[in-house]
Amino acid sequence: MSKSLGKIVKINLGFCGHNEDDIGIQIIFKAGALLITHEKGFYDINKMDHNKRCEWTEAERSERYSNIIVYTSNILRDAGKNSISELVGVPVELTFDKSIITDWRVLTEVL
């Protein structure tokens, strides 16, 4: 595990994921010369119908949506901001396992 300091350079609440089939929050961090994308989303209700082949239920989709909003609220609280647009430039600490981001946090102690 290694840690690196960085900042939020872009944040979006909207479509994300491989084919933008998810709805959620996408955050792009800059740490040194690296740009790192972190997403938390789930299948968008208007792009992905539930059917019997799905390995999730509509209740699980609703729970995931709720978790995304709570996650976003916690970020805003930690940064002392009222809107995701205000998060650009906020300092963060990123935790990596090899080259994969495993965790991150707002550097509340420097705000």
Order of alpha helices (4+ residues) and beta strands (2+ residues): beta-beta-beta-alpha-beta-beta
